[in-house]
Amino acid sequence: MHKLPAFLAVCLATTLSGSAAAGPDSRYFAGAGHVPQLDGPVTTVTAPDGRTFATWAYRASGEFDIAVTVRDADSQTWSAPVFFGSRNGADELQPSMTIDSRGTVYVAFATVNPSRVKLSVLLPGSDAWSAPVTVSGNDIASSPTLMVVGDRLIVGFRTARGVGLVNLPLSNGGNELNGLQDGPDTSGPAGIKGSNLPPPPPTTNGG
């Protein structure tokens, strides 16, 4: 992995030790299904086109899933959520979200049994998220945080040994996630290759 500047590692460590980002007023999420008394806190990011994306850990029947919803710049209405992990019998928790200058949205979240951190990508102009991939290796990992620095996506997370960092390259000016390994890659961990290819099929549902 590429080495990170010391100040960046400190910033991510500070973020990991802090509390979750405050979400918008919960009354605006009534239509999207967020219940503050039951669900996790809401994290939001705003795209260059003015759209706002929101994510949280959604209480489902016997488990928690990751919910993601979007609101257009000129709207007060949130879309029906898309879910990661719906009805899989396991918990998905602690979502983190960021967006790059081209409008690619990244969401990372923690899984339970095994405790790992996964990442999914939404390309500009698409409504289909890529299949989540594990970015924390075989380490026990939780509490992910994301940061775009230049042409890199930095994923930080907690491990039993401290703070883990994964440094992922972005290609085509931030349009694609292009692999976990250093050096040239022909395809990213999310199966995204080439700016003109169609987006990968959706792996989540709104149930």
VMD Tcl script that draws the C-alpha trace (Angstrom):
set ca {
  {0.00 0.00 0.00}
  {1.08 3.57 -0.57}
  {2.33 5.31 2.55}
  {0.14 8.09 3.85}
  {1.46 11.40 5.10}
  {1.53 11.53 8.88}
  {-1.00 14.38 9.04}
  {-3.52 12.36 6.99}
  {-3.15 9.35 9.26}
  {-3.71 11.62 12.26}
  {-6.82 13.13 10.66}
  {-8.32 9.71 10.01}
  {-7.43 8.47 13.48}
  {-9.12 11.54 14.96}
  {-12.21 10.91 12.86}
  {-12.35 7.29 13.95}
  {-12.14 8.26 17.61}
  {-14.92 10.83 17.29}
  {-18.66 10.45 17.23}
  {-20.84 9.89 14.16}
  {-21.59 12.90 12.01}
  {-24.78 14.67 12.92}
  {-27.61 14.11 10.49}
  {-30.29 16.48 9.25}
  {-33.51 17.09 11.12}
  {-35.23 13.70 11.41}
  {-38.67 15.04 10.40}
  {-37.37 15.35 6.83}
  {-36.72 11.60 6.84}
  {-40.20 10.47 7.76}
  {-40.91 9.38 4.19}
  {-37.59 7.59 3.88}
  {-38.23 5.38 6.89}
  {-35.66 6.71 9.36}
  {-36.80 6.43 12.98}
  {-34.36 8.19 15.34}
  {-35.40 6.09 18.33}
  {-34.60 2.82 16.53}
  {-32.16 3.52 13.71}
  {-28.56 4.66 13.66}
  {-27.56 8.30 13.09}
  {-27.83 9.77 9.60}
  {-24.75 10.76 7.60}
  {-25.13 12.97 4.52}
  {-22.99 14.15 1.60}
  {-23.83 16.58 -1.21}
  {-22.88 15.91 -4.83}
  {-21.56 18.54 -7.26}
  {-24.97 18.55 -8.98}
  {-26.70 19.50 -5.73}
  {-28.17 16.11 -4.88}
  {-27.88 15.05 -1.24}
  {-27.25 11.43 -0.28}
  {-28.03 10.08 3.18}
  {-27.20 6.77 4.85}
  {-27.87 5.11 8.19}
  {-28.19 1.71 9.89}
  {-31.85 0.77 9.41}
  {-33.58 -1.50 11.90}
  {-35.16 -4.40 10.05}
  {-36.82 -7.61 11.20}
  {-34.19 -9.19 13.45}
  {-31.24 -7.32 11.92}
  {-29.79 -3.99 10.86}
  {-29.27 -3.12 7.18}
  {-27.64 -0.11 5.56}
  {-30.13 2.31 4.01}
  {-29.19 4.90 1.37}
  {-31.54 7.56 0.04}
  {-31.13 10.62 -2.19}
  {-32.83 14.00 -2.50}
  {-32.62 16.14 -5.65}
  {-31.32 19.69 -5.35}
  {-34.72 21.23 -6.06}
  {-36.75 18.78 -3.94}
  {-37.72 18.37 -0.32}
  {-38.58 14.70 -0.81}
  {-36.21 11.82 -0.20}
  {-36.25 8.74 -2.43}
  {-37.26 5.32 -1.19}
  {-34.15 3.81 0.43}
  {-31.90 1.27 -1.21}
  {-30.70 -1.37 1.26}
  {-27.44 -3.27 1.67}
  {-27.82 -6.63 3.43}
  {-31.60 -6.81 3.32}
  {-32.92 -10.09 4.78}
  {-29.48 -11.71 4.94}
  {-29.77 -12.63 8.63}
  {-26.77 -10.49 9.65}
  {-26.13 -6.94 10.80}
  {-24.66 -4.16 8.67}
  {-23.76 -1.10 10.77}
  {-21.81 2.15 11.04}
  {-22.07 3.50 7.48}
  {-19.73 6.20 6.24}
  {-20.11 8.09 2.98}
  {-18.10 10.43 0.79}
  {-18.20 11.76 -2.76}
  {-15.48 12.79 -5.20}
  {-15.30 15.81 -7.49}
  {-16.89 13.93 -10.40}
  {-19.90 12.87 -8.35}
  {-18.96 9.25 -7.64}
  {-20.47 8.27 -4.29}
  {-18.76 5.81 -1.94}
  {-20.36 4.12 1.05}
  {-18.47 1.94 3.52}
  {-20.01 -0.03 6.36}
  {-19.19 -2.65 8.96}
  {-20.50 -6.20 8.94}
  {-20.89 -8.56 11.89}
  {-19.89 -12.25 11.92}
  {-17.39 -11.80 10.42}
  {-16.49 -8.26 11.49}
  {-15.27 -6.64 8.29}
  {-15.53 -3.34 6.43}
  {-17.15 -3.32 2.99}
  {-17.29 -0.67 0.30}
  {-19.76 0.04 -2.52}
  {-19.67 2.63 -5.31}
  {-22.32 4.58 -7.23}
  {-21.05 6.04 -10.50}
  {-22.32 9.40 -11.81}
  {-25.49 9.03 -13.84}
  {-26.27 5.58 -12.44}
  {-28.80 4.42 -9.88}
  {-27.19 0.97 -9.47}
  {-24.68 0.54 -6.65}
  {-21.81 -1.87 -7.19}
  {-21.68 -5.11 -5.24}
  {-20.05 -4.42 -1.84}
  {-16.49 -5.68 -1.50}
  {-14.43 -6.27 1.63}
  {-11.64 -3.70 1.96}
  {-10.37 -4.59 5.45}
  {-8.81 -7.92 4.51}
  {-9.03 -10.64 7.14}
  {-8.69 -8.24 10.06}
  {-11.50 -7.80 12.55}
  {-12.63 -4.31 11.56}
  {-15.35 -1.79 12.38}
  {-16.21 1.93 12.35}
  {-15.16 2.84 8.79}
  {-14.47 6.38 7.66}
  {-13.79 7.66 4.13}
  {-11.73 10.51 2.72}
  {-10.94 11.49 -0.88}
  {-7.45 12.98 -1.18}
  {-6.44 13.97 -4.71}
  {-6.86 10.87 -6.84}
  {-6.95 8.49 -3.86}
  {-9.75 7.10 -1.71}
  {-8.59 6.52 1.86}
  {-10.58 4.03 3.94}
  {-9.90 4.07 7.66}
  {-11.29 1.62 10.22}
  {-10.71 0.32 13.71}
  {-8.99 -3.02 14.26}
  {-7.84 -4.95 17.31}
  {-4.35 -3.55 16.66}
  {-5.40 0.07 16.26}
  {-6.37 2.04 13.16}
  {-6.25 0.31 9.79}
  {-5.86 2.31 6.57}
  {-6.46 1.25 2.98}
  {-5.27 3.53 0.19}
  {-7.24 2.99 -3.04}
  {-6.53 4.63 -6.40}
  {-9.20 6.52 -8.26}
  {-8.90 6.62 -12.03}
  {-10.24 8.86 -14.82}
  {-10.25 11.92 -12.62}
  {-12.23 10.27 -9.84}
  {-14.87 8.46 -11.91}
  {-13.92 4.93 -10.94}
  {-12.64 2.90 -8.06}
  {-9.79 0.90 -9.55}
  {-8.58 -1.79 -7.25}
  {-7.13 -2.61 -3.86}
  {-3.62 -3.37 -5.07}
  {-0.91 -0.88 -5.92}
  {0.13 -0.47 -9.54}
  {-1.95 -0.68 -12.71}
  {-5.27 -2.50 -12.48}
  {-7.54 -3.70 -15.25}
  {-10.63 -3.92 -13.08}
  {-11.62 -2.53 -9.72}
  {-12.80 -4.53 -6.73}
  {-16.31 -3.34 -7.48}
  {-16.10 -4.68 -11.03}
  {-15.91 -1.21 -12.60}
  {-13.69 -0.99 -15.66}
  {-13.71 1.70 -18.34}
  {-15.68 4.93 -18.20}
  {-18.04 3.93 -21.02}
  {-19.09 0.55 -19.68}
  {-22.60 0.15 -18.23}
  {-22.87 0.13 -14.45}
  {-22.81 -3.22 -12.64}
  {-26.17 -4.79 -11.86}
  {-27.82 -3.77 -8.58}
  {-27.34 -6.14 -5.68}
  {-29.72 -4.49 -3.27}
  {-33.43 -4.00 -3.11}
  {-35.78 -1.52 -1.59}
  {-37.60 -4.09 0.52}
}
mol new
graphics top color blue
foreach p $ca { graphics top sphere $p radius 0.5 }
foreach p [lrange $ca 0 end-1] q [lrange $ca 1 end] { graphics top cylinder $p $q radius 0.2 }
display resetview
